């Protein structure tokens, strides 16, 4: 038990194991990595939405304008899904805010 506490203090991640019939839960470090991965995906989606907007502003062909609109709707739907997932995970920081 003392070794587990030392690992937690050092910030080391460890997987779920059975020790004498007891399960050790995943550490906060693993949860933080999942949250950071989700935030990174959200940032990438925001970049793709901005790129789509620039493409839309420059496009003249009607068919390609339609493609821009459909792609934007797809990106926004994915972003809404990730926002809901972030809310479920308890993330309260918007991905586009700078870290103080």
N, CA, C and O of each residue as an XYZ file, in Angstrom:
400
protein
N       0.821     -1.195      0.000
C       0.000      0.000      0.000
C       0.866      1.259      0.000
O       0.520      2.257     -0.632
N       1.963      1.207      0.694
C       2.858      2.348      0.742
C       3.434      2.653     -0.642
O       3.599      3.817     -1.006
N       3.737      1.604     -1.409
C       4.267      1.801     -2.757
C       3.242      2.475     -3.660
O       3.597      3.313     -4.488
N       1.966      2.109     -3.501
C       0.903      2.724     -4.298
C       0.818      4.211     -3.985
O       0.688      5.025     -4.900
N       0.888      4.576     -2.723
C       0.840      5.984     -2.337
C       2.035      6.748     -2.903
O       1.892      7.888     -3.345
N       3.208      6.125     -2.891
C       4.384      6.777     -3.455
C       4.213      6.997     -4.957
O       4.610      8.037     -5.483
N       3.619      6.018     -5.647
C       3.384      6.167     -7.085
C       2.432      7.318     -7.356
O       2.638      8.096     -8.287
N       1.386      7.426     -6.539
C       0.427      8.515     -6.723
C       1.077      9.861     -6.474
O       0.809     10.825     -7.192
N       1.925      9.936     -5.469
C       2.598     11.187     -5.153
C       3.542     11.604     -6.275
O       3.689     12.797     -6.541
N       4.178     10.655     -6.931
C       5.091     10.946     -8.025
C       4.349     11.191     -9.330
O       4.954     11.640    -10.304
N       3.044     10.905     -9.371
C       2.259     11.129    -10.585
C       2.373     10.004    -11.585
O       2.075     10.207    -12.762
N       2.786      8.844    -11.172
C       2.911      7.703    -12.073
C       1.543      7.083    -12.297
O       0.754      6.945    -11.362
N       1.269      6.714    -13.528
C       0.010      6.051    -13.863
C       0.197      4.546    -13.733
O       1.278      4.016    -13.992
N      -0.849      3.880    -13.335
C      -0.820      2.427    -13.310
C      -2.178      1.919    -13.702
O      -3.184      2.610    -13.542
N      -2.208      0.705    -14.217
C      -3.450      0.140    -14.717
C      -4.225     -0.520    -13.588
O      -3.724     -0.676    -12.475
N      -5.457     -0.904    -13.900
C      -6.295     -1.570    -12.917
C      -5.735     -2.971    -12.678
O      -5.538     -3.742    -13.616
N      -5.486     -3.281    -11.426
C      -4.946     -4.583    -11.063
C      -5.755     -5.141     -9.902
O      -6.424     -4.397     -9.186
N      -5.690     -6.455     -9.722
C      -6.324     -7.068     -8.558
C      -5.222     -7.412     -7.573
O      -4.286     -8.146     -7.888
N      -5.350     -6.879     -6.406
C      -4.407     -7.176     -5.342
C      -5.218     -7.650     -4.142
O      -5.978     -6.881     -3.553
N      -5.052     -8.908     -3.789
C      -5.765     -9.506     -2.658
C      -7.265     -9.282     -2.765
O      -7.920     -8.980     -1.767
N      -7.817     -9.427     -3.966
C      -9.255     -9.294     -4.165
C      -9.743     -7.869     -4.263
O     -10.938     -7.652     -4.464
N      -8.873     -6.890     -4.130
C      -9.267     -5.477     -4.240
C      -8.791     -4.916     -5.578
O      -7.721     -5.274     -6.069
N      -9.578     -4.060     -6.141
C      -9.180     -3.420     -7.401
C      -8.653     -2.029     -7.118
O      -9.204     -1.282     -6.310
N      -7.573     -1.702     -7.803
C      -7.030     -0.346     -7.709
C      -7.556      0.432     -8.899
O      -7.405      0.007    -10.045
N      -8.154      1.535     -8.636
C      -8.742      2.347     -9.710
C      -7.677      3.063    -10.516
O      -6.548      3.255    -10.063
N      -8.064      3.452    -11.720
C      -7.146      4.224    -12.559
C      -6.817      5.539    -11.874
O      -7.640      6.084    -11.138
N      -5.667      6.026    -12.105
C      -5.241      7.267    -11.457
C      -5.821      8.478    -12.170
O      -6.339      8.393    -13.284
N      -5.714      9.593    -11.492
C      -6.184     10.846    -12.067
C      -5.350     11.230    -13.285
O      -5.824     11.962    -14.154
N      -4.132     10.748    -13.355
C      -3.274     11.048    -14.499
C      -3.847     10.474    -15.789
O      -3.820     11.141    -16.823
N      -4.356      9.267    -15.747
C      -4.956      8.663    -16.942
C      -6.191      9.436    -17.376
O      -6.411      9.641    -18.569
N      -7.000      9.865    -16.408
C      -8.187     10.656    -16.727
C      -7.782     11.990    -17.349
O      -8.415     12.465    -18.292
N      -6.720     12.587    -16.811
C      -6.248     13.859    -17.353
C      -5.776     13.695    -18.795
O      -6.002     14.577    -19.623
N      -5.127     12.582    -19.099
C      -4.685     12.328    -20.475
C      -5.871     12.209    -21.419
O      -5.816     12.702    -22.546
N      -6.947     11.559    -20.973
C      -8.152     11.446    -21.804
C      -8.755     12.820    -22.063
O      -9.173     13.128    -23.179
N      -8.795     13.645    -21.009
C      -9.356     14.985    -21.161
C      -8.516     15.826    -22.120
O      -9.059     16.548    -22.956
N      -7.198     15.731    -21.998
C      -6.325     16.489    -22.886
C      -6.478     16.038    -24.335
O      -6.447     16.859    -25.252
N      -6.642     14.742    -24.538
C      -6.847     14.215    -25.893
C      -8.154     14.751    -26.482
O      -8.207     15.126    -27.654
N      -9.203     14.785    -25.664
C     -10.490     15.313    -26.114
C     -10.377     16.795    -26.441
O     -10.889     17.243    -27.467
N      -9.710     17.560    -25.578
C      -9.534     18.986    -25.838
C      -8.726     19.224    -27.112
O      -9.016     20.148    -27.871
N      -7.726     18.403    -27.340
C      -6.925     18.531    -28.563
C      -7.783     18.257    -29.798
O      -7.671     18.960    -30.802
N      -8.630     17.245    -29.723
C      -9.519     16.944    -30.855
C     -10.485     18.099    -31.107
O     -10.793     18.420    -32.255
N     -10.961     18.722    -30.023
C     -11.864     19.862    -30.179
C     -11.142     21.037    -30.827
O     -11.715     21.727    -31.670
N      -9.890     21.270    -30.441
C      -9.117     22.352    -31.050
C      -8.920     22.106    -32.543
O      -9.034     23.024    -33.355
N      -8.624     20.859    -32.892
C      -8.448     20.519    -34.305
C      -9.743     20.737    -35.091
O      -9.712     21.221    -36.223
N     -10.874     20.381    -34.493
C     -12.155     20.600    -35.159
C     -12.428     22.087    -35.359
O     -12.927     22.489    -36.410
N     -12.106     22.906    -34.357
C     -12.292     24.353    -34.506
C     -11.426     24.891    -35.640
O     -11.851     25.774    -36.385
N     -10.218     24.362    -35.771
C      -9.341     24.765    -36.875
C      -9.962     24.353    -38.215
O      -9.945     25.131    -39.169
N     -10.505     23.147    -38.289
C     -11.137     22.678    -39.527
C     -12.358     23.522    -39.872
O     -12.602     23.805    -41.045
N     -13.126     23.925    -38.867
C     -14.299     24.773    -39.105
C     -13.851     26.130    -39.655
O     -14.468     26.664    -40.577
N     -12.774     26.688    -39.085
C     -12.259     27.971    -39.573
C     -11.753     27.847    -41.016
O     -11.980     28.737    -41.836
N     -11.076     26.751    -41.314
C     -10.595     26.514    -42.673
C     -11.762     26.374    -43.641
O     -11.714     26.898    -44.755
N     -12.807     25.671    -43.222
C     -14.005     25.509    -44.038
C     -14.652     26.866    -44.312
O     -15.130     27.117    -45.418
N     -14.667     27.726    -43.318
C     -15.262     29.053    -43.475
C     -14.483     29.876    -44.510
O     -15.077     30.565    -45.339
N     -13.161     29.798    -44.452
C     -12.340     30.518    -45.444
C     -12.586     29.971    -46.850
O     -12.685     30.732    -47.813
N     -12.683     28.656    -46.956
C     -12.945     28.024    -48.250
C     -14.293     28.504    -48.798
O     -14.417     28.832    -49.978
N     -15.303     28.538    -47.912
C     -16.647     28.971    -48.311
C     -16.626     30.408    -48.835
O     -17.283     30.724    -49.827
N     -15.862     31.276    -48.157
C     -15.801     32.684    -48.561
C     -15.137     32.870    -49.929
O     -15.438     33.835    -50.631
N     -14.249     31.966    -50.311
C     -13.504     32.101    -51.562
C     -14.137     31.360    -52.740
O     -13.796     31.625    -53.893
N     -15.045     30.443    -52.459
C     -15.587     29.560    -53.509
C     -16.633     30.271    -54.359
O     -17.425     31.066    -53.854
N     -16.622     29.971    -55.666
C     -17.586     30.552    -56.604
C     -18.509     29.504    -57.223
O     -19.634     29.824    -57.606
N     -18.055     28.277    -57.322
C     -18.824     27.208    -57.944
C     -19.952     26.763    -57.001
O     -19.725     26.502    -55.820
N     -21.168     26.684    -57.549
C     -22.334     26.335    -56.723
C     -22.216     24.954    -56.086
O     -22.573     24.766    -54.923
N     -21.719     24.001    -56.845
C     -21.584     22.644    -56.306
C     -20.571     22.602    -55.165
O     -20.774     21.908    -54.168
N     -19.484     23.347    -55.318
C     -18.475     23.366    -54.263
C     -18.940     24.159    -53.049
O     -18.529     23.872    -51.925
N     -19.783     25.143    -53.267
C     -20.381     25.869    -52.143
C     -21.267     24.918    -51.344
O     -21.249     24.920    -50.113
N     -22.042     24.105    -52.061
C     -22.856     23.087    -51.370
C     -21.975     22.133    -50.571
O     -22.310     21.768    -49.444
N     -20.852     21.732    -51.153
C     -19.931     20.834    -50.451
C     -19.405     21.490    -49.181
O     -19.264     20.830    -48.152
N     -19.114     22.786    -49.249
C     -18.657     23.528    -48.066
C     -19.721     23.517    -46.973
O     -19.425     23.301    -45.798
N     -20.952     23.751    -47.381
C     -22.054     23.794    -46.414
C     -22.237     22.441    -45.740
O     -22.391     22.375    -44.521
N     -22.223     21.374    -46.510
C     -22.399     20.037    -45.942
C     -21.224     19.656    -45.039
O     -21.407     19.035    -43.993
N     -20.018     20.038    -45.458
C     -18.862     19.744    -44.622
C     -18.945     20.521    -43.308
O     -18.624     19.987    -42.246
N     -19.371     21.769    -43.381
C     -19.501     22.582    -42.157
C     -20.520     21.961    -41.214
O     -20.278     21.880    -40.010
N     -21.649     21.524    -41.741
C     -22.664     20.890    -40.896
C     -22.117     19.629    -40.231
O     -22.410     19.354    -39.068
N     -21.330     18.876    -40.971
C     -20.713     17.662    -40.426
C     -19.740     18.001    -39.300
O     -19.751     17.358    -38.250
N     -18.901     19.008    -39.521
C     -17.929     19.412    -38.511
C     -18.611     19.938    -37.254
O     -18.189     19.634    -36.138
N     -19.655     20.718    -37.437
C     -20.363     21.279    -36.286
C     -21.077     20.176    -35.498
O     -21.118     20.220    -34.269
N     -21.634     19.193    -36.197
C     -22.276     18.065    -35.507
C     -21.251     17.295    -34.686
O     -21.532     16.905    -33.552
N     -20.068     17.072    -35.243
C     -18.998     16.381    -34.505
C     -18.569     17.203    -33.294
O     -18.323     16.647    -32.223
N     -18.478     18.524    -33.456
C     -18.088     19.392    -32.345
C     -19.133     19.365    -31.228
O     -18.786     19.340    -30.048
N     -20.414     19.370    -31.608
C     -21.474     19.275    -30.589
C     -21.363     17.970    -29.807
O     -21.548     17.950    -28.590
N     -21.056     16.873    -30.520
C     -20.873     15.582    -29.860
C     -19.717     15.650    -28.862
O     -19.838     15.167    -27.737
N     -18.602     16.248    -29.271
C     -17.455     16.345    -28.381
C     -17.739     17.267    -27.193
O     -17.252     17.019    -26.089
N     -18.516     18.319    -27.409
C     -18.901     19.188    -26.297
C     -19.721     18.421    -25.261
O     -19.511     18.571    -24.057
N     -20.655     17.600    -25.739
C     -21.466     16.800    -24.815
C     -20.591     15.790    -24.063
O     -20.778     15.555    -22.869
N     -19.645     15.208    -24.778
C     -18.731     14.250    -24.157
C     -17.870     14.948    -23.102
O     -17.640     14.400    -22.024
N     -17.400     16.147    -23.413
C     -16.599     16.921    -22.456
C     -17.422     17.266    -21.219
O     -16.921     17.223    -20.096
N     -18.674     17.604    -21.434
C     -19.547     17.922    -20.301
C     -19.726     16.695    -19.416
O     -19.707     16.806    -18.190
N     -19.901     15.528    -20.026
C     -20.038     14.289    -19.262
C     -18.774     13.963    -18.470
O     -18.847     13.393    -17.382
N     -17.606     14.331    -19.026
C     -16.336     14.068    -18.358
C     -16.015     15.122    -17.303
O     -15.049     14.981    -16.553
N     -16.823     16.176    -17.244
C     -16.608     17.219    -16.246
C     -15.611     18.281    -16.664
O     -15.098     19.011    -15.816
N     -15.330     18.380    -17.939
C     -14.409     19.411    -18.417
C     -15.156     20.734    -18.465
O     -16.221     20.834    -19.074
N     -14.593     21.745    -17.821
C     -15.256     23.042    -17.765
C     -14.492     24.129    -18.506
O     -14.954     25.268    -18.584
N     -13.346     23.796    -19.042
C     -12.521     24.753    -19.755
C     -12.812     24.674    -21.242
O     -12.809     23.586    -21.818
N     -13.062     25.807    -21.865
C     -13.257     25.827    -23.315
C     -11.913     25.601    -23.985
O     -10.911     26.153    -23.531
N     -11.854     24.810    -25.049
C     -10.575     24.479    -25.675
C      -9.874     25.660    -26.320
O      -8.666     25.601    -26.554
N     -10.597     26.730    -26.614
C      -9.975     27.857    -27.278
C      -9.478     28.933    -26.322
O      -8.917     29.938    -26.760
N      -9.678     28.733    -25.021
C      -9.175     29.680    -24.049
C      -7.707     29.408    -23.777
O      -7.260     28.261    -23.789
N      -6.968     30.478    -23.533
C      -5.551     30.291    -23.212
C      -5.406     29.869    -21.758
O      -6.201     30.249    -20.899
N      -4.392     29.089    -21.509
C      -4.114     28.625    -20.153
C      -3.352     29.712    -19.422
O      -2.331     30.190    -19.917
N      -3.843     30.121    -18.223
C      -3.138     31.203    -17.497
C      -1.805     30.740    -16.967
O      -1.088     31.516    -16.337
